[in-house]
Amino acid sequence: MIIKRPGRPKKLDSKSYKMEVACGNLFVTVSFYPKTGRPFETFVSGSKLRGCKANQEALGRLTSVLLQYDLLEEAIDQLEGIVCTSCSRLKGMLPKEKKIEMPNSCADCIAKVLKENYVAKQEDKEDKNEDKQKTDNKKDEKSK
């Protein structure tokens, strides 16, 4: 069975996150549906990064495809914890407190942005919808 990829809406809201990685700043822009807050696509670019711009674009595109199929958690699982050898080398020269909070790669950075800013919000919305449904069911039972 072939599942058709959803088309891109004409207008999406977005937020850009400036993240520090060992070799510079990484900017992760996440476009999302305004009503639901569900992420739809990502754009990734670095400023003065020594990393590969093609790799950053590929990460953004592939993450976008996963998000368009509503696979947010899968995207995070696949990207989280990936270690870049360049980042590891540069991270080794940093003070200990900087090392702890810094992502291990551009991929790890994208996972961190998605996890910290979208997973909790999605779970909160699902919980609110469940609570509303339970309240509506109780009202229906009382009116019978």
N, CA, C and O atoms as a GROMACS GRO file, in nm:
protein
  576
    1MET      N    1   0.084  -0.118   0.000
    1MET     CA    2   0.000   0.000   0.000
    1MET      C    3   0.089   0.125   0.000
    1MET      O    4   0.180   0.137   0.082
    2ILE      N    5   0.063   0.214  -0.090
    2ILE     CA    6   0.140   0.337  -0.099
    2ILE      C    7   0.064   0.448  -0.027
    2ILE      O    8  -0.054   0.473  -0.054
    3ILE      N    9   0.133   0.513   0.065
    3ILE     CA   10   0.074   0.624   0.138
    3ILE      C   11   0.122   0.753   0.074
    3ILE      O   12   0.242   0.777   0.064
    4LYS      N   13   0.027   0.835   0.031
    4LYS     CA   14   0.063   0.960  -0.036
    4LYS      C   15   0.110   1.063   0.066
    4LYS      O   16   0.048   1.082   0.171
    5ARG      N   17   0.220   1.126   0.034
    5ARG     CA   18   0.275   1.231   0.120
    5ARG      C   19   0.183   1.353   0.115
    5ARG      O   20   0.141   1.394   0.007
    6PRO      N   21   0.151   1.410   0.231
    6PRO     CA   22   0.061   1.525   0.230
    6PRO      C   23   0.124   1.646   0.162
    6PRO      O   24   0.245   1.668   0.170
    7GLY      N   25   0.040   1.723   0.094
    7GLY     CA   26   0.090   1.844   0.029
    7GLY      C   27   0.122   1.952   0.132
    7GLY      O   28   0.071   1.949   0.244
    8ARG      N   29   0.205   2.043   0.093
    8ARG     CA   30   0.243   2.151   0.184
    8ARG      C   31   0.137   2.260   0.180
    8ARG      O   32   0.099   2.307   0.073
    9PRO      N   33   0.089   2.300   0.298
    9PRO     CA   34  -0.005   2.412   0.302
    9PRO      C   35   0.063   2.539   0.248
    9PRO      O   36   0.185   2.551   0.252
   10LYS      N   37  -0.018   2.634   0.198
   10LYS     CA   38   0.039   2.758   0.145
   10LYS      C   39   0.106   2.840   0.254
   10LYS      O   40   0.203   2.911   0.229
   11LYS      N   41   0.053   2.831   0.376
   11LYS     CA   42   0.106   2.913   0.485
   11LYS      C   43   0.127   2.826   0.609
   11LYS      O   44   0.037   2.754   0.653
   12LEU      N   45   0.247   2.836   0.665
   12LEU     CA   46   0.279   2.768   0.791
   12LEU      C   47   0.352   2.867   0.881
   12LEU      O   48   0.426   2.953   0.833
   13ASP      N   49   0.331   2.856   1.010
   13ASP     CA   50   0.409   2.934   1.105
   13ASP      C   51   0.541   2.862   1.126
   13ASP      O   52   0.552   2.742   1.101
   14SER      N   53   0.642   2.935   1.171
   14SER     CA   54   0.770   2.870   1.198
   14SER      C   55   0.843   2.940   1.311
   14SER      O   56   0.819   3.057   1.341
   15LYS      N   57   0.933   2.865   1.371
   15LYS     CA   58   1.022   2.919   1.474
   15LYS      C   59   1.162   2.875   1.440
   15LYS      O   60   1.186   2.763   1.394
   16SER      N   61   1.256   2.966   1.463
   16SER     CA   62   1.397   2.934   1.440
   16SER      C   63   1.469   2.925   1.574
   16SER      O   64   1.446   3.007   1.663
   17TYR      N   65   1.554   2.827   1.586
   17TYR     CA   66   1.629   2.803   1.709
   17TYR      C   67   1.778   2.813   1.678
   17TYR      O   68   1.828   2.747   1.587
   18LYS      N   69   1.847   2.894   1.755
   18LYS     CA   70   1.991   2.905   1.741
   18LYS      C   71   2.052   2.811   1.844
   18LYS      O   72   2.033   2.828   1.965
   19MET      N   73   2.124   2.713   1.796
   19MET     CA   74   2.184   2.613   1.883
   19MET      C   75   2.335   2.618   1.867
   19MET      O   76   2.387   2.637   1.757
   20GLU      N   77   2.403   2.600   1.977
   20GLU     CA   78   2.548   2.598   1.973
   20GLU      C   79   2.596   2.454   1.963
   20GLU      O   80   2.563   2.370   2.046
   21VAL      N   81   2.674   2.429   1.859
   21VAL     CA   82   2.740   2.299   1.845
   21VAL      C   83   2.890   2.327   1.852
   21VAL      O   84   2.932   2.442   1.847
   22ALA      N   85   2.970   2.224   1.864
   22ALA     CA   86   3.113   2.242   1.888
   22ALA      C   87   3.182   2.326   1.780
   22ALA      O   88   3.278   2.397   1.810
   23CYS      N   89   3.136   2.318   1.658
   23CYS     CA   90   3.205   2.390   1.551
   23CYS      C   91   3.136   2.520   1.510
   23CYS      O   92   3.168   2.577   1.405
   24GLY      N   93   3.043   2.569   1.590
   24GLY     CA   94   2.977   2.697   1.561
   24GLY      C   95   2.830   2.695   1.598
   24GLY      O   96   2.787   2.615   1.681
   25ASN      N   97   2.754   2.784   1.536
   25ASN     CA   98   2.610   2.790   1.561
   25ASN      C   99   2.535   2.716   1.451
   25ASN      O  100   2.573   2.720   1.334
   26LEU      N  101   2.430   2.649   1.491
   26LEU     CA  102   2.343   2.580   1.397
   26LEU      C  103   2.205   2.640   1.413
   26LEU      O  104   2.155   2.653   1.525
   27PHE      N  105   2.142   2.677   1.302
   27PHE     CA  106   2.008   2.734   1.306
   27PHE      C  107   1.911   2.629   1.254
   27PHE      O  108   1.923   2.582   1.140
   28VAL      N  109   1.815   2.593   1.337
   28VAL     CA  110   1.713   2.495   1.301
   28VAL      C  111   1.580   2.569   1.297
   28VAL      O  112   1.533   2.620   1.399
   29THR      N  113   1.518   2.573   1.180
   29THR     CA  114   1.388   2.636   1.165
   29THR      C  115   1.284   2.526   1.149
   29THR      O  116   1.298   2.439   1.063
   30VAL      N  117   1.181   2.530   1.232
   30VAL     CA  118   1.075   2.430   1.228
   30VAL      C  119   0.946   2.500   1.189
   30VAL      O  120   0.900   2.590   1.259
   31SER      N  121   0.886   2.457   1.077
   31SER     CA  122   0.755   2.507   1.036
   31SER      C  123   0.651   2.412   1.092
   31SER      O  124   0.671   2.290   1.095
   32PHE      N  125   0.539   2.469   1.137
   32PHE     CA  126   0.437   2.386   1.202
   32PHE      C  127   0.298   2.437   1.168
   32PHE      O  128   0.279   2.552   1.128
   33TYR      N  129   0.200   2.348   1.185
   33TYR     CA  130   0.061   2.385   1.165
   33TYR      C  131   0.020   2.480   1.277
   33TYR      O  132   0.038   2.447   1.394
   34PRO      N  133  -0.036   2.598   1.244
   34PRO     CA  134  -0.068   2.695   1.349
   34PRO      C  135  -0.174   2.646   1.448
   34PRO      O  136  -0.164   2.676   1.567
   35LYS      N  137  -0.273   2.573   1.402
   35LYS     CA  138  -0.381   2.530   1.493
   35LYS      C  139  -0.338   2.419   1.587
   35LYS      O  140  -0.375   2.419   1.704
   36THR      N  141  -0.260   2.324   1.536
   36THR     CA  142  -0.223   2.208   1.618
   36THR      C  143  -0.084   2.219   1.679
   36THR      O  144  -0.056   2.155   1.780
   37GLY      N  145   0.002   2.300   1.618
   37GLY     CA  146   0.140   2.309   1.666
   37GLY      C  147   0.225   2.192   1.622
   37GLY      O  148   0.342   2.182   1.660
   38ARG      N  149   0.167   2.101   1.542
   38ARG     CA  150   0.240   1.983   1.495
   38ARG      C  151   0.343   2.025   1.391
   38ARG      O  152   0.308   2.090   1.293
   39PRO      N  153   0.471   1.988   1.411
   39PRO     CA  154   0.575   2.026   1.315
   39PRO      C  155   0.553   1.961   1.178
   39PRO      O  156   0.509   1.846   1.169
   40PHE      N  157   0.584   2.035   1.073
   40PHE     CA  158   0.564   1.987   0.937
   40PHE      C  159   0.695   1.973   0.860
   40PHE      O  160   0.711   1.879   0.782
   41GLU      N  161   0.789   2.066   0.882
   41GLU     CA  162   0.916   2.059   0.808
   41GLU      C  163   1.026   2.130   0.885
   41GLU      O  164   0.999   2.212   0.974
   42THR      N  165   1.150   2.098   0.849
   42THR     CA  166   1.265   2.162   0.912
   42THR      C  167   1.361   2.215   0.806
   42THR      O  168   1.373   2.158   0.697
   43PHE      N  169   1.427   2.323   0.840
   43PHE     CA  170   1.535   2.378   0.758
   43PHE      C  171   1.655   2.393   0.850
   43PHE      O  172   1.642   2.440   0.962
   44VAL      N  173   1.771   2.352   0.802
   44VAL     CA  174   1.891   2.352   0.886
   44VAL      C  175   2.003   2.427   0.813
   44VAL      O  176   2.032   2.399   0.697
   45SER      N  177   2.064   2.521   0.883
   45SER     CA  178   2.180   2.589   0.825
   45SER      C  179   2.274   2.631   0.936
   45SER      O  180   2.232   2.657   1.049
   46GLY      N  181   2.400   2.638   0.902
   46GLY     CA  182   2.501   2.676   1.000
   46GLY      C  183   2.563   2.810   0.966
   46GLY      O  184   2.562   2.853   0.851
   47SER      N  185   2.617   2.874   1.066
   47SER     CA  186   2.691   2.996   1.040
   47SER      C  187   2.836   2.969   1.076
   47SER      O  188   2.869   2.936   1.190
   48LYS      N  189   2.921   2.983   0.979
   48LYS     CA  190   3.064   2.960   0.997
   48LYS      C  191   3.095   2.819   1.045
   48LYS      O  192   3.200   2.795   1.105
   49LEU      N  193   3.004   2.726   1.020
   49LEU     CA  194   3.031   2.587   1.060
   49LEU      C  195   3.134   2.526   0.966
   49LEU      O  196   3.139   2.559   0.847
   50ARG      N  197   3.214   2.440   1.020
   50ARG     CA  198   3.310   2.368   0.938
   50ARG      C  199   3.245   2.243   0.879
   50ARG      O  200   3.307   2.171   0.801
   51GLY      N  201   3.120   2.220   0.917
   51GLY     CA  202   3.049   2.101   0.872
   51GLY      C  203   3.005   2.113   0.727
   51GLY      O  204   3.023   2.217   0.663
   52CYS      N  205   2.949   2.009   0.679
   52CYS     CA  206   2.909   2.000   0.540
   52CYS      C  207   2.767   2.056   0.521
   52CYS      O  208   2.672   2.004   0.580
   53LYS      N  209   2.753   2.160   0.441
   53LYS     CA  210   2.622   2.221   0.417
   53LYS      C  211   2.527   2.123   0.349
   53LYS      O  212   2.407   2.125   0.375
   54ALA      N  213   2.580   2.037   0.262
   54ALA     CA  214   2.496   1.937   0.196
   54ALA      C  215   2.439   1.840   0.299
   54ALA      O  216   2.323   1.801   0.289
   55ASN      N  217   2.520   1.803   0.398
   55ASN     CA  218   2.474   1.714   0.504
   55ASN      C  219   2.362   1.782   0.584
   55ASN      O  220   2.262   1.717   0.618
   56GLN      N  221   2.377   1.910   0.614
   56GLN     CA  222   2.275   1.983   0.688
   56GLN      C  223   2.144   1.991   0.609
   56GLN      O  224   2.036   1.974   0.665
   57GLU      N  225   2.155   2.016   0.479
   57GLU     CA  226   2.034   2.021   0.396
   57GLU      C  227   1.967   1.885   0.389
   57GLU      O  228   1.844   1.875   0.396
   58ALA      N  229   2.046   1.780   0.376
   58ALA     CA  230   1.990   1.644   0.373
   58ALA      C  231   1.919   1.611   0.503
   58ALA      O  232   1.810   1.553   0.501
   59LEU      N  233   1.979   1.647   0.616
   59LEU     CA  234   1.914   1.623   0.745
   59LEU      C  235   1.780   1.696   0.753
   59LEU      O  236   1.681   1.639   0.799
   60GLY      N  237   1.778   1.820   0.709
   60GLY     CA  238   1.654   1.897   0.710
   60GLY      C  239   1.547   1.836   0.622
   60GLY      O  240   1.431   1.826   0.663
   61ARG      N  241   1.584   1.794   0.502
   61ARG     CA  242   1.487   1.736   0.408
   61ARG      C  243   1.431   1.603   0.459
   61ARG      O  244   1.310   1.580   0.457
   62LEU      N  245   1.521   1.516   0.505
   62LEU     CA  246   1.475   1.385   0.551
   62LEU      C  247   1.392   1.394   0.678
   62LEU      O  248   1.295   1.320   0.696
   63THR      N  249   1.430   1.486   0.768
   63THR     CA  250   1.350   1.509   0.888
   63THR      C  251   1.212   1.560   0.848
   63THR      O  252   1.112   1.521   0.907
   64SER      N  253   1.207   1.648   0.749
   64SER     CA  254   1.079   1.702   0.702
   64SER      C  255   0.987   1.591   0.652
   64SER      O  256   0.867   1.592   0.681
   65VAL      N  257   1.042   1.497   0.577
   65VAL     CA  258   0.960   1.386   0.526
   65VAL      C  259   0.899   1.307   0.643
   65VAL      O  260   0.781   1.274   0.641
   66LEU      N  261   0.981   1.277   0.743
   66LEU     CA  262   0.928   1.204   0.859
   66LEU      C  263   0.818   1.284   0.929
   66LEU      O  264   0.717   1.228   0.970
   67LEU      N  265   0.838   1.415   0.943
   67LEU     CA  266   0.738   1.499   1.009
   67LEU      C  267   0.609   1.504   0.928
   67LEU      O  268   0.500   1.507   0.986
   68GLN      N  269   0.620   1.506   0.795
   68GLN     CA  270   0.501   1.514   0.710
   68GLN      C  271   0.417   1.386   0.719
   68GLN      O  272   0.296   1.389   0.695
   69TYR      N  273   0.480   1.276   0.754
   69TYR     CA  274   0.407   1.152   0.777
   69TYR      C  275   0.371   1.134   0.925
   69TYR      O  276   0.333   1.025   0.968
   70ASP      N  277   0.384   1.242   1.002
   70ASP     CA  278   0.349   1.244   1.144
   70ASP      C  279   0.434   1.145   1.225
   70ASP      O  280   0.382   1.076   1.313
   71LEU      N  281   0.562   1.139   1.195
   71LEU     CA  282   0.655   1.049   1.262
   71LEU      C  283   0.757   1.127   1.344
   71LEU      O  284   0.878   1.106   1.331
   72LEU      N  285   0.708   1.217   1.427
   72LEU     CA  286   0.794   1.303   1.509
   72LEU      C  287   0.885   1.220   1.600
   72LEU      O  288   1.006   1.241   1.602
   73GLU      N  289   0.827   1.127   1.674
   73GLU     CA  290   0.907   1.047   1.767
   73GLU      C  291   1.010   0.961   1.694
   73GLU      O  292   1.121   0.942   1.743
   74GLU      N  293   0.972   0.910   1.577
   74GLU     CA  294   1.065   0.829   1.497
   74GLU      C  295   1.183   0.915   1.450
   74GLU      O  296   1.298   0.869   1.452
   75ALA      N  297   1.155   1.039   1.408
   75ALA     CA  298   1.262   1.130   1.366
   75ALA      C  299   1.358   1.153   1.480
   75ALA      O  300   1.480   1.148   1.462
   76ILE      N  301   1.305   1.179   1.600
   76ILE     CA  302   1.389   1.204   1.717
   76ILE      C  303   1.472   1.079   1.750
   76ILE      O  304   1.592   1.089   1.775
   77ASP      N  305   1.407   0.963   1.749
   77ASP     CA  306   1.478   0.838   1.780
   77ASP      C  307   1.595   0.814   1.684
   77ASP      O  308   1.701   0.768   1.726
   78GLN      N  309   1.575   0.844   1.556
   78GLN     CA  310   1.680   0.819   1.456
   78GLN      C  311   1.795   0.918   1.465
   78GLN      O  312   1.909   0.882   1.438
   79LEU      N  313   1.766   1.042   1.503
   79LEU     CA  314   1.869   1.147   1.504
   79LEU      C  315   1.942   1.160   1.637
   79LEU      O  316   2.059   1.197   1.641
   80GLU      N  317   1.871   1.130   1.745
   80GLU     CA  318   1.926   1.151   1.879
   80GLU      C  319   2.047   1.062   1.905
   80GLU      O  320   2.043   0.942   1.879
   81GLY      N  321   2.152   1.122   1.955
   81GLY     CA  322   2.270   1.044   1.994
   81GLY      C  323   2.373   1.023   1.885
   81GLY      O  324   2.478   0.964   1.911
   82ILE      N  325   2.345   1.068   1.763
   82ILE     CA  326   2.445   1.055   1.656
   82ILE      C  327   2.564   1.143   1.692
   82ILE      O  328   2.547   1.260   1.728
   83VAL      N  329   2.683   1.088   1.681
   83VAL     CA  330   2.805   1.160   1.720
   83VAL      C  331   2.887   1.191   1.595
   83VAL      O  332   2.914   1.104   1.513
   84CYS      N  333   2.926   1.316   1.583
   84CYS     CA  334   3.012   1.365   1.473
   84CYS      C  335   3.156   1.366   1.524
   84CYS      O  336   3.183   1.418   1.632
   85THR      N  337   3.247   1.310   1.447
   85THR     CA  338   3.387   1.306   1.492
   85THR      C  339   3.447   1.445   1.503
   85THR      O  340   3.527   1.472   1.593
   86SER      N  341   3.410   1.535   1.412
   86SER     CA  342   3.460   1.673   1.421
   86SER      C  343   3.410   1.740   1.548
   86SER      O  344   3.486   1.805   1.620
   87CYS      N  345   3.281   1.722   1.576
   87CYS     CA  346   3.224   1.779   1.699
   87CYS      C  347   3.291   1.719   1.823
   87CYS      O  348   3.319   1.790   1.920
   88SER      N  349   3.316   1.590   1.819
   88SER     CA  350   3.379   1.524   1.934
   88SER      C  351   3.517   1.580   1.962
   88SER      O  352   3.553   1.605   2.077
   89ARG      N  353   3.594   1.598   1.855
   89ARG     CA  354   3.729   1.654   1.870
   89ARG      C  355   3.725   1.794   1.930
   89ARG      O  356   3.797   1.824   2.025
   90LEU      N  357   3.640   1.879   1.873
   90LEU     CA  358   3.629   2.017   1.920
   90LEU      C  359   3.568   2.024   2.060
   90LEU      O  360   3.608   2.106   2.142
   91LYS      N  361   3.471   1.937   2.085
   91LYS     CA  362   3.405   1.933   2.216
   91LYS      C  363   3.504   1.893   2.325
   91LYS      O  364   3.492   1.935   2.440
   92GLY      N  365   3.602   1.811   2.288
   92GLY     CA  366   3.704   1.767   2.383
   92GLY      C  367   3.788   1.881   2.438
   92GLY      O  368   3.848   1.868   2.544
   93MET      N  369   3.794   1.991   2.367
   93MET     CA  370   3.874   2.106   2.410
   93MET      C  371   3.794   2.205   2.496
   93MET      O  372   3.851   2.301   2.549
   94LEU      N  373   3.665   2.181   2.509
   94LEU     CA  374   3.579   2.275   2.584
   94LEU      C  375   3.579   2.244   2.734
   94LEU      O  376   3.611   2.133   2.775
   95PRO      N  377   3.542   2.345   2.817
   95PRO     CA  378   3.526   2.319   2.960
   95PRO      C  379   3.413   2.220   2.984
   95PRO      O  380   3.320   2.210   2.903
   96LYS      N  381   3.420   2.146   3.094
   96LYS     CA  382   3.326   2.038   3.122
   96LYS      C  383   3.179   2.083   3.117
   96LYS      O  384   3.096   2.012   3.060
   97GLU      N  385   3.146   2.200   3.176
   97GLU     CA  386   3.007   2.244   3.180
   97GLU      C  387   2.951   2.272   3.039
   97GLU      O  388   2.832   2.253   3.016
   98LYS      N  389   3.034   2.314   2.947
   98LYS     CA  390   2.992   2.338   2.809
   98LYS      C  391   2.968   2.206   2.736
   98LYS      O  392   2.875   2.194   2.656
   99LYS      N  393   3.052   2.105   2.765
   99LYS     CA  394   3.042   1.975   2.700
   99LYS      C  395   2.908   1.909   2.727
   99LYS      O  396   2.848   1.849   2.638
  100ILE      N  397   2.861   1.919   2.850
  100ILE     CA  398   2.740   1.849   2.893
  100ILE      C  399   2.617   1.898   2.816
  100ILE      O  400   2.535   1.816   2.773
  101GLU      N  401   2.603   2.028   2.799
  101GLU     CA  402   2.483   2.082   2.737
  101GLU      C  403   2.489   2.086   2.585
  101GLU      O  404   2.386   2.110   2.520
  102MET      N  405   2.603   2.065   2.527
  102MET     CA  406   2.620   2.077   2.383
  102MET      C  407   2.583   1.947   2.310
  102MET      O  408   2.624   1.839   2.352
  103PRO      N  409   2.505   1.958   2.200
  103PRO     CA  410   2.471   1.838   2.122
  103PRO      C  411   2.597   1.775   2.062
  103PRO      O  412   2.700   1.841   2.048
  104ASN      N  413   2.587   1.647   2.029
  104ASN     CA  414   2.702   1.572   1.975
  104ASN      C  415   2.720   1.585   1.825
  104ASN      O  416   2.823   1.544   1.772
  105SER      N  417   2.621   1.642   1.755
  105SER     CA  418   2.627   1.655   1.610
  105SER      C  419   2.512   1.743   1.563
  105SER      O  420   2.426   1.782   1.644
  106CYS      N  421   2.509   1.775   1.435
  106CYS     CA  422   2.396   1.851   1.380
  106CYS      C  423   2.268   1.768   1.393
  106CYS      O  424   2.162   1.822   1.427
  107ALA      N  425   2.277   1.639   1.367
  107ALA     CA  426   2.159   1.551   1.378
  107ALA      C  427   2.108   1.549   1.522
  107ALA      O  428   1.988   1.560   1.545
  108ASP      N  429   2.197   1.535   1.617
  108ASP     CA  430   2.161   1.534   1.758
  108ASP      C  431   2.097   1.667   1.798
  108ASP      O  432   2.005   1.670   1.880
  109CYS      N  433   2.145   1.774   1.740
  109CYS     CA  434   2.092   1.908   1.765
  109CYS      C  435   1.946   1.919   1.718
  109CYS      O  436   1.862   1.974   1.789
  110ILE      N  437   1.917   1.868   1.599
  110ILE     CA  438   1.780   1.870   1.546
  110ILE      C  439   1.688   1.790   1.638
  110ILE      O  440   1.577   1.833   1.668
  111ALA      N  441   1.735   1.672   1.681
  111ALA     CA  442   1.656   1.590   1.772
  111ALA      C  443   1.626   1.664   1.902
  111ALA      O  444   1.515   1.658   1.954
  112LYS      N  445   1.726   1.734   1.953
  112LYS     CA  446   1.711   1.810   2.078
  112LYS      C  447   1.606   1.921   2.062
  112LYS      O  448   1.521   1.939   2.149
  113VAL      N  449   1.611   1.993   1.951
  113VAL     CA  450   1.513   2.100   1.924
  113VAL      C  451   1.372   2.041   1.918
  113VAL      O  452   1.280   2.093   1.981
  114LEU      N  453   1.356   1.933   1.842
  114LEU     CA  454   1.223   1.873   1.828
  114LEU      C  455   1.171   1.817   1.961
  114LEU      O  456   1.054   1.836   1.995
  115LYS      N  457   1.259   1.750   2.033
  115LYS     CA  458   1.218   1.689   2.160
  115LYS      C  459   1.179   1.794   2.264
  115LYS      O  460   1.076   1.782   2.329
  116GLU      N  461   1.261   1.897   2.278
  116GLU     CA  462   1.237   1.998   2.381
  116GLU      C  463   1.120   2.090   2.348
  116GLU      O  464   1.056   2.142   2.440
  117ASN      N  465   1.091   2.110   2.222
  117ASN     CA  466   0.991   2.210   2.185
  117ASN      C  467   0.861   2.154   2.129
  117ASN      O  468   0.762   2.226   2.123
  118TYR      N  469   0.860   2.027   2.089
  118TYR     CA  470   0.739   1.977   2.025
  118TYR      C  471   0.681   1.850   2.086
  118TYR      O  472   0.560   1.832   2.084
  119VAL      N  473   0.763   1.762   2.142
  119VAL     CA  474   0.710   1.637   2.198
  119VAL      C  475   0.621   1.666   2.318
  119VAL      O  476   0.509   1.616   2.324
  120ALA      N  477   0.667   1.745   2.412
  120ALA     CA  478   0.588   1.776   2.531
  120ALA      C  479   0.459   1.847   2.494
  120ALA      O  480   0.354   1.819   2.552
  121LYS      N  481   0.464   1.939   2.399
  121LYS     CA  482   0.345   2.013   2.358
  121LYS      C  483   0.243   1.920   2.294
  121LYS      O  484   0.123   1.933   2.319
  122GLN      N  485   0.289   1.826   2.212
  122GLN     CA  486   0.198   1.731   2.149
  122GLN      C  487   0.131   1.643   2.255
  122GLN      O  488   0.010   1.618   2.248
  123GLU      N  489   0.208   1.597   2.353
  123GLU     CA  490   0.152   1.514   2.459
  123GLU      C  491   0.051   1.591   2.542
  123GLU      O  492  -0.052   1.536   2.580
  124ASP      N  493   0.079   1.720   2.571
  124ASP     CA  494  -0.015   1.803   2.646
  124ASP      C  495  -0.146   1.818   2.571
  124ASP      O  496  -0.253   1.811   2.631
  125LYS      N  497  -0.139   1.840   2.439
  125LYS     CA  498  -0.260   1.856   2.359
  125LYS      C  499  -0.340   1.726   2.356
  125LYS      O  500  -0.463   1.729   2.362
  126GLU      N  501  -0.272   1.612   2.345
  126GLU     CA  502  -0.341   1.484   2.344
  126GLU      C  503  -0.410   1.461   2.478
  126GLU      O  504  -0.524   1.413   2.482
  127ASP      N  505  -0.343   1.494   2.590
  127ASP     CA  506  -0.402   1.480   2.722
  127ASP      C  507  -0.525   1.568   2.736
  127ASP      O  508  -0.627   1.524   2.791
  128LYS      N  509  -0.517   1.691   2.689
  128LYS     CA  510  -0.632   1.783   2.697
  128LYS      C  511  -0.749   1.731   2.615
  128LYS      O  512  -0.864   1.741   2.658
  129ASN      N  513  -0.720   1.676   2.497
  129ASN     CA  514  -0.827   1.620   2.413
  129ASN      C  515  -0.893   1.501   2.482
  129ASN      O  516  -1.015   1.486   2.476
  130GLU      N  517  -0.813   1.415   2.547
  130GLU     CA  518  -0.867   1.301   2.620
  130GLU      C  519  -0.954   1.348   2.736
  130GLU      O  520  -1.062   1.293   2.759
  131ASP      N  521  -0.907   1.448   2.810
  131ASP     CA  522  -0.984   1.502   2.923
  131ASP      C  523  -1.116   1.560   2.875
  131ASP      O  524  -1.219   1.541   2.938
  132LYS      N  525  -1.112   1.632   2.764
  132LYS     CA  526  -1.234   1.692   2.709
  132LYS      C  527  -1.331   1.583   2.667
  132LYS      O  528  -1.452   1.595   2.690
  133GLN      N  529  -1.280   1.478   2.606
  133GLN     CA  530  -1.366   1.368   2.561
  133GLN      C  531  -1.431   1.300   2.681
  133GLN      O  532  -1.549   1.265   2.676
  134LYS      N  533  -1.354   1.279   2.790
  134LYS     CA  534  -1.410   1.218   2.910
  134LYS      C  535  -1.518   1.306   2.970
  134LYS      O  536  -1.622   1.257   3.013
  135THR      N  537  -1.495   1.438   2.973
  135THR     CA  538  -1.594   1.533   3.026
  135THR      C  539  -1.719   1.530   2.940
  135THR      O  540  -1.830   1.531   2.993
  136ASP      N  541  -1.703   1.528   2.810
  136ASP     CA  542  -1.819   1.522   2.719
  136ASP      C  543  -1.898   1.393   2.738
  136ASP      O  544  -2.021   1.394   2.735
  137ASN      N  545  -1.826   1.282   2.760
  137ASN     CA  546  -1.894   1.153   2.781
  137ASN      C  547  -1.974   1.155   2.910
  137ASN      O  548  -2.085   1.102   2.915
  138LYS      N  549  -1.918   1.216   3.017
  138LYS     CA  550  -1.990   1.224   3.144
  138LYS      C  551  -2.113   1.310   3.130
  138LYS      O  552  -2.217   1.277   3.187
  139LYS      N  553  -2.105   1.419   3.056
  139LYS     CA  554  -2.221   1.506   3.032
  139LYS      C  555  -2.329   1.429   2.958
  139LYS      O  556  -2.447   1.441   2.992
  140ASP      N  557  -2.289   1.349   2.857
  140ASP     CA  558  -2.385   1.270   2.781
  140ASP      C  559  -2.455   1.168   2.871
  140ASP      O  560  -2.575   1.147   2.859
  141GLU      N  561  -2.379   1.104   2.961
  141GLU     CA  562  -2.436   1.005   3.052
  141GLU      C  563  -2.536   1.069   3.148
  141GLU      O  564  -2.641   1.012   3.176
  142LYS      N  565  -2.503   1.186   3.199
  142LYS     CA  566  -2.592   1.255   3.292
  142LYS      C  567  -2.721   1.301   3.225
  142LYS      O  568  -2.827   1.301   3.288
  143SER      N  569  -2.713   1.340   3.099
  143SER     CA  570  -2.831   1.388   3.030
  143SER      C  571  -2.925   1.276   2.990
  143SER      O  572  -3.040   1.303   2.952
  144LYS      N  573  -2.880   1.152   2.996
  144LYS     CA  574  -2.965   1.037   2.957
  144LYS      C  575  -3.054   0.995   3.068
  144LYS      O  576  -3.132   0.901   3.052
   0.00000   0.00000   0.00000
